[in-house]
């Protein structure tokens, strides 16, 4: 069984482009726009990927049911988000990879009915956006940061899940 997938240089370039709607601006502006999207789409679940995005969503009153963090911002350690979670799941996921352990942890978190499931990643959470999109129920909202630009909002449709699954399938298996 393939345990670890690694991003290829081609896929790394491809993933520089947002997977969904790029919302540009300050955190205040992006969170206001995110609230509008939530009001219009009424997502079945809201998932935040990244410490800064998760923290800002909560600060502006948008409470993700699942938030995926690695206690880093721009690859530098930061203080953990101080918010109570109903459950915390720990996974390992080295930078530039997607491990089976991490994918299964995300899937487990997304199957929960409770709010506020924290997934703490030992390694890097960036590529776990892919797992979140694939495993989230349809019409969920996955939000992640686009460094120095804003946030990206991805509505999980069957088409979007298929598109992201193709990206995962194109990754190199290393173990």
C-alpha positions, 0 to 999 in steps of 0.5 A: 500500500502506498503510504506517502505521496510527494508533489512533483515539480509540475504539480507544485507549479499547478497548485500555485493557482487557487483551487477555488475562488480567490478572495483578495484583500485584508483579513477583514475584507476577506472574512466579510466576503467569506460571510457572504459566500456562506450566506449564499451557499449555506455549506454543509461543513466549513473546513479551514486549512492553515493557522492564520486562516483558522485564527482569522475566521474564528476572530471574525465569527466564522466557526469552522467545524474542522480546522487543520493547523501545524502551528506554523505560519509561512514555515515559522513556528507560531503559538497554537490557536487558543480555542477549545475543540471537541476533539483533537486529531494528531497526524504526521505529514512531512512538507510537500507530501500527502500521507495516508495517515494524514488523509485518514485523519482528515477523513475521520475529522470530516465524518464527525458530527460535532463542531470544532474538530482540530487536526494538528499536523506534525509537519506541514498542512498545506497539501491537506487542502486536497484531502479536505476537498476530496473527503468533505461532504458535497457543498462543503466550504474549504478555506485556505490562505493564498500567501500575500494575496488573500484566502481561497474558498472552495465549494466541494462539488462532485466536479471539484472533488474529481479534479482534486482526486486527479491531482492526488493520483498524479503525485509520485508515490515514495513509500 
